[in-house]
Amino acid sequence: MELLELMKERYSVRKFKEREIEKEKLEKILEAGRVAPTACNNQPQRILVLREKESMEKMKKCTPFTFDAPVILLICADKDKGWIRKYDGENHAKIDVSIVTTQMMLEAYNNGIGSTWVCHFDPKKIKEEFNIPHNFEPINILPIGYPNKDSMPNPMHQKRLDLSEIVFYEKY
């Protein structure tokens, strides 16, 4: 499948099968995050792979949006490793982690595994529950697993603005 077609077809999965993700496929997903481009190649992403029942129960204390996925990737930014733009002091670790997450979502879909990007969580609670170091900032969680047979894209999934509404060209 061409990359653009894969990106158009991928959707947020909110119903998962209880089926485990094979180690090889999980490693491919994580490898996609490892090779993602980051500012100055600083690689500030820190990923905690959650699979145990106890960890899933902890995560449910932090967000209602786990969707009973068999695996949850807790993706953090090591703020001490982010590239800092000299003009305004902006730390790009969050941006880098977003790129990492996107690549993992696409690799998951390429392997028949669904995902959904979740930012609705209590970061303080996550840090407490999972003993996250002070310099790591939880950016998102990525529940992943095989889509349930009745999993469908949200009705808004195909609704996109026209390119003319989001792209502006300088004069040629």
C-alpha positions as CSV (number, residue, x, y, z in Angstrom):
1,M,0.0,0.0,0.0
2,E,1.3,3.5,-0.8
3,L,2.0,5.6,2.2
4,L,-0.6,8.3,1.4
5,E,-3.3,5.6,1.1
6,L,-2.2,4.1,4.4
7,M,-2.5,7.5,6.1
8,K,-6.0,8.0,4.6
9,E,-7.2,4.6,5.7
10,R,-5.8,4.6,9.2
11,Y,-8.4,5.6,11.9
12,S,-8.6,5.8,15.7
13,V,-9.5,2.4,17.0
14,R,-11.6,2.4,20.2
15,K,-12.6,-1.3,20.3
16,F,-9.9,-4.0,20.5
17,K,-9.8,-7.7,20.4
18,E,-8.3,-9.4,23.5
19,R,-5.6,-10.9,21.2
20,E,-2.0,-10.3,22.2
21,I,0.3,-8.4,19.8
22,E,3.1,-10.6,18.6
23,K,6.5,-9.6,19.9
24,E,7.9,-9.1,16.4
25,K,5.1,-6.7,15.4
26,L,5.4,-4.8,18.7
27,E,9.1,-4.4,18.1
28,K,8.5,-3.1,14.6
29,I,6.2,-0.5,16.0
30,L,8.8,0.5,18.6
31,E,11.5,0.6,15.9
32,A,9.4,3.0,13.9
33,G,9.5,5.3,16.9
34,R,13.2,4.8,17.4
35,V,14.1,5.9,13.8
36,A,11.7,8.9,13.8
37,P,13.4,12.2,13.0
38,T,14.0,14.4,16.1
39,A,15.6,17.9,16.3
40,C,19.4,17.5,16.1
41,N,18.8,13.8,16.5
42,N,18.6,14.3,20.3
43,Q,16.0,11.5,20.6
44,P,14.1,12.7,23.7
45,Q,11.4,10.0,23.4
46,R,11.0,7.7,26.3
47,I,8.4,4.9,25.9
48,L,7.0,2.7,28.6
49,V,5.3,-0.4,27.2
50,L,2.4,-1.5,29.4
51,R,0.9,-5.0,29.1
52,E,0.3,-6.3,32.5
53,K,-3.2,-6.2,34.1
54,E,-1.9,-4.2,37.1
55,S,-0.4,-1.6,34.8
56,M,-3.7,-1.3,32.9
57,E,-5.6,-0.8,36.2
58,K,-3.1,1.9,37.1
59,M,-3.7,3.6,33.7
60,K,-7.4,3.5,34.3
61,K,-6.9,5.7,37.3
62,C,-5.2,8.3,35.1
63,T,-7.6,8.3,32.1
64,P,-11.0,6.8,31.1
65,F,-9.7,6.3,27.6
66,T,-7.7,3.0,27.6
67,F,-10.3,1.2,25.5
68,D,-9.3,-2.1,27.1
69,A,-6.4,-2.3,24.6
70,P,-4.0,-5.2,25.2
71,V,-1.0,-2.8,25.1
72,I,-0.6,0.8,26.0
73,L,2.5,2.8,25.0
74,L,3.1,5.7,27.5
75,I,5.1,8.1,25.5
76,C,7.1,10.7,27.4
77,A,9.5,13.5,26.5
78,D,12.8,13.8,28.4
79,K,12.9,17.5,28.7
80,D,16.6,17.4,29.5
81,K,17.3,15.9,26.0
82,G,15.1,18.2,23.9
83,W,16.7,20.6,21.5
84,I,16.3,24.2,22.6
85,R,15.7,26.9,20.0
86,K,18.1,29.7,20.9
87,Y,15.9,32.5,19.7
88,D,13.1,31.9,22.2
89,G,14.2,29.0,24.4
90,E,11.5,26.7,23.0
91,N,12.1,23.0,23.9
92,H,11.2,20.8,21.0
93,A,11.0,17.5,22.9
94,K,7.2,17.5,22.7
95,I,7.3,18.0,19.0
96,D,9.8,15.2,18.6
97,V,7.6,12.9,20.7
98,S,4.6,13.8,18.4
99,I,6.6,12.7,15.4
100,V,7.6,9.5,17.1
101,T,4.0,8.7,18.0
102,T,2.8,9.3,14.5
103,Q,5.4,7.0,13.0
104,M,4.4,4.3,15.5
105,M,0.7,4.7,14.7
106,L,1.4,4.3,11.0
107,E,3.7,1.2,11.5
108,A,1.0,-0.3,13.7
109,Y,-1.6,0.2,11.0
110,N,0.7,-1.2,8.4
111,N,0.9,-4.4,10.5
112,G,-2.9,-4.7,11.0
113,I,-2.8,-3.2,14.5
114,G,-5.1,-0.3,15.5
115,S,-4.3,2.6,17.7
116,T,-5.7,5.8,19.0
117,W,-3.8,8.9,20.2
118,V,-4.9,9.8,23.8
119,C,-4.0,13.1,25.4
120,H,-6.9,13.2,27.9
121,F,-5.1,12.0,31.1
122,D,-3.9,13.3,34.4
123,P,-0.1,13.8,33.9
124,K,0.5,14.2,37.6
125,K,-1.3,10.9,38.3
126,I,0.6,9.1,35.6
127,K,3.9,10.3,37.0
128,E,2.8,9.0,40.5
129,E,1.4,5.7,39.3
130,F,4.3,4.7,37.1
131,N,7.1,6.4,39.0
132,I,8.1,8.6,36.1
133,P,11.3,10.7,36.6
134,H,10.8,14.4,37.1
135,N,12.5,15.3,33.8
136,F,10.1,13.0,31.8
137,E,6.9,14.6,30.7
138,P,4.0,12.3,29.7
139,I,2.9,13.6,26.3
140,N,0.4,11.0,25.1
141,I,-0.7,7.4,25.5
142,L,-1.2,5.1,22.6
143,P,-3.5,2.2,23.2
144,I,-2.8,-0.4,20.5
145,G,-4.2,-3.8,19.5
146,Y,-6.0,-5.7,16.9
147,P,-9.3,-3.9,16.0
148,N,-12.5,-5.6,17.1
149,K,-14.7,-6.7,14.2
150,D,-17.2,-3.9,14.9
151,S,-14.5,-1.2,15.2
152,M,-15.2,1.6,12.7
153,P,-13.9,5.0,12.0
154,N,-15.6,7.9,13.7
155,P,-18.1,9.6,11.3
156,M,-15.9,12.7,11.3
157,H,-12.8,10.7,10.2
158,Q,-13.2,11.6,6.5
159,K,-14.2,15.2,7.0
160,R,-11.2,17.2,6.1
161,L,-10.7,20.8,5.1
162,D,-9.9,21.5,1.4
163,L,-6.2,22.1,0.7
164,S,-7.2,25.7,-0.3
165,E,-8.3,26.3,3.2
166,I,-5.0,25.1,4.9
167,V,-2.3,25.8,2.4
168,F,-1.1,29.2,1.3
169,Y,1.4,29.8,-1.5
170,E,3.7,32.7,-1.8
171,K,3.6,34.3,-5.3
172,Y,5.4,32.4,-8.1
